[in-house]
Amino acid sequence: MLLAFDTATQLVSVALHDGERVVVELSSDQPMKHGEHLAPLIARSLEEAGIVRQDLTAIAVGVGPGPFTGLRVGVVTARTLGFVLDVPVYGVCSLDAVALEVVATRATPGSFLVATDARRKEVYLASYDADGRRLEGPVVTRPAEVATEVPVAGAGPELYPDAFPHAIAPVRPGAGWLAAGVGSELVELLDPEPLYLRRPDAVAGAPRKPVS
């Protein structure tokens, strides 16, 4: 049984895949609660599937790009579970999971972009062909600099409709599609390392001067 989860956006998504289909998929209902929601959602998914952690054979985690804190929660959890259970851990670009759903649901017949929220009035962006193969990216950029009439999935069109007027579903990556991509070998497997693309917001302060 493959456990997959993604913490690259505001909401946490968790899924279980039995090698043929997604058997459980859950998501948080409150934004920016990655640390509080991921472990309970994993436990609930195992309970709903009627299995225990020892039944897991692999872990898949969305590695972003995304906010520093959210990605860290997901990647550390995946690595810890993989170490404790002695199972492989696969990283997947979260934008690739969005692209997989675009192709599988036939949201558009041709090439498209995926743009997700990078904050600071920027987006994480990648381009894909009609079969969902990533052509360029991911990069972090300002929407006005990449404005296009090409279909765009992800949260980008909701946030910046002037730059991305042709919105398509989905808005965010789903762990079910991430799991399906890994199970069917439809996505590139990466090391479980977070794709930050830029430095975290929090930085260490300057050292204090000694009191004389």
C-alpha positions in Angstrom: 0.0 0.0 0.0 1.4 3.4 -1.0 0.8 6.4 1.3 1.0 9.7 -0.5 0.6 13.3 0.8 1.2 16.8 -0.3 1.8 19.9 1.8 2.9 22.3 -0.9 -0.2 24.5 -0.8 -2.4 25.9 2.0 -4.3 22.6 2.5 -2.9 19.2 3.3 -3.9 16.3 1.1 -3.4 12.6 2.0 -4.2 9.4 0.0 -3.7 5.6 0.0 -3.2 3.7 -3.2 -3.3 -0.1 -3.4 -1.5 -0.5 -6.6 -4.6 -0.3 -8.8 -6.6 2.6 -7.4 -6.9 5.2 -4.7 -8.7 3.6 -1.8 -8.8 6.7 0.5 -8.2 10.4 -0.1 -8.6 13.1 2.6 -7.7 16.8 2.8 -7.6 19.4 5.6 -10.5 21.9 5.8 -8.4 24.7 7.3 -5.5 26.5 5.6 -2.0 26.7 6.9 -2.3 23.9 9.5 0.2 21.5 8.0 1.9 20.6 11.3 -1.4 20.1 13.1 -3.3 18.2 10.4 -0.9 15.9 8.5 -0.4 13.3 11.2 -4.1 13.0 12.1 -5.0 12.8 8.4 -2.5 10.0 7.9 -3.9 8.1 10.9 -7.5 8.6 9.7 -6.6 7.4 6.2 -5.1 4.2 7.6 -8.1 3.6 9.8 -10.5 4.1 7.0 -8.6 1.6 4.8 -8.4 -0.9 7.7 -4.7 -1.1 7.7 -1.8 -0.2 10.0 1.5 1.6 9.3 3.3 -1.7 8.9 1.2 -2.5 5.8 2.7 0.5 3.9 5.1 -0.5 1.2 6.2 3.0 0.1 5.8 6.7 0.8 5.3 9.4 -1.8 5.5 13.1 -0.9 4.9 16.3 -2.9 8.2 18.2 -2.8 6.8 21.5 -4.1 7.7 24.1 -5.0 5.9 25.7 -2.1 6.2 27.6 1.2 9.2 26.6 3.3 7.2 25.6 6.4 4.7 23.4 4.6 7.2 21.6 2.6 9.4 20.9 5.6 6.5 19.3 7.4 5.7 17.0 4.6 9.3 16.0 3.7 10.3 15.4 7.3 7.2 13.3 7.9 7.9 11.2 4.8 11.5 10.6 5.6 10.7 9.7 9.2 8.0 7.2 8.2 10.3 5.7 5.5 13.1 5.3 8.0 10.9 3.8 10.8 9.1 1.4 8.4 12.1 0.7 6.2 10.2 1.5 3.0 11.3 3.7 0.0 10.3 7.4 -0.1 9.7 9.1 -3.4 9.5 12.8 -4.1 7.2 14.2 -6.7 7.1 17.8 -8.1 3.7 19.0 -6.8 3.1 20.8 -10.1 3.5 17.5 -11.9 0.6 16.1 -9.9 -1.6 18.9 -11.0 -0.6 18.3 -14.6 -1.4 14.6 -14.3 -4.9 15.5 -13.3 -5.3 18.0 -16.1 -4.4 15.3 -18.6 -6.5 12.5 -17.0 -9.6 14.7 -16.8 -9.1 16.2 -20.2 -9.3 19.7 -18.9 -7.6 20.9 -22.1 -6.6 19.1 -25.3 -3.3 20.8 -25.8 -0.3 22.2 -23.9 -0.8 24.1 -20.7 0.8 25.7 -17.7 0.5 25.1 -14.0 0.8 28.2 -11.7 0.6 28.0 -8.0 0.8 30.6 -5.3 4.4 31.6 -4.3 3.3 34.6 -2.2 5.1 38.0 -2.5 2.8 38.6 -5.6 4.6 35.7 -7.4 3.8 32.3 -8.7 5.5 29.0 -9.1 5.2 28.1 -12.8 5.9 25.1 -15.1 4.9 24.3 -18.7 3.6 21.0 -20.0 2.8 19.3 -23.3 -0.6 17.7 -24.1 0.6 14.5 -22.5 1.5 16.1 -19.2 5.3 16.0 -19.7 7.0 18.9 -18.1 8.8 21.1 -20.7 10.1 23.9 -18.6 10.3 24.9 -14.9 9.4 25.0 -12.2 10.4 28.6 -11.7 9.3 31.4 -9.5 8.2 34.6 -11.3 5.8 37.5 -11.3 2.5 36.8 -13.1 2.8 40.0 -15.3 6.1 38.7 -16.7 4.5 35.5 -17.9 1.0 36.6 -18.8 -0.6 34.3 -21.4 -3.8 33.1 -23.1 -2.6 29.5 -22.7 -4.7 27.3 -20.3 -3.4 27.5 -16.8 -4.2 25.1 -13.9 -3.4 25.8 -10.2 -4.3 28.7 -8.0 -2.5 31.2 -10.3 -5.6 32.1 -12.4 -7.7 32.7 -9.3 -5.1 35.0 -7.8 -4.1 36.7 -11.0 -6.9 36.5 -13.6 -5.5 39.4 -15.7 -2.3 37.4 -16.3 -4.0 34.0 -16.6 -7.5 34.5 -18.0 -7.9 30.9 -19.3 -8.3 29.0 -16.0 -8.6 25.2 -16.0 -9.0 22.7 -13.1 -7.5 21.6 -10.7 -6.7 24.5 -8.4 -4.3 22.5 -6.2 -2.4 19.2 -6.2 -4.3 16.2 -4.9 -2.6 13.3 -3.1 -4.7 10.9 -4.9 -3.3 12.0 -8.3 0.2 12.1 -6.8 -0.3 8.5 -5.6 -1.7 7.4 -9.0 1.2 9.0 -10.8 3.8 7.1 -8.7 1.8 3.8 -8.8 1.5 4.0 -12.6 5.0 5.4 -13.2 3.5 8.5 -14.9 5.5 11.1 -13.0 9.2 11.7 -12.5 10.4 10.3 -9.2 12.7 12.7 -7.3 14.7 12.5 -4.1 12.6 13.6 -1.1 14.1 17.0 -1.0 12.0 20.2 -0.9 11.9 22.4 -4.0 12.0 25.8 -2.4 13.3 27.8 -5.4 14.2 30.7 -3.1 15.4 31.4 0.4 12.9 31.0 3.3 11.1 34.1 4.7 12.5 33.5 8.1 16.2 34.4 8.5 18.5 34.4 11.4 19.0 37.8 13.1 22.3 39.5 13.3 24.5 38.4 16.2 24.1 40.6 19.3 27.0 42.8 20.3 28.6 42.0 23.6 27.7 44.3 26.4 30.8 46.3 27.5 
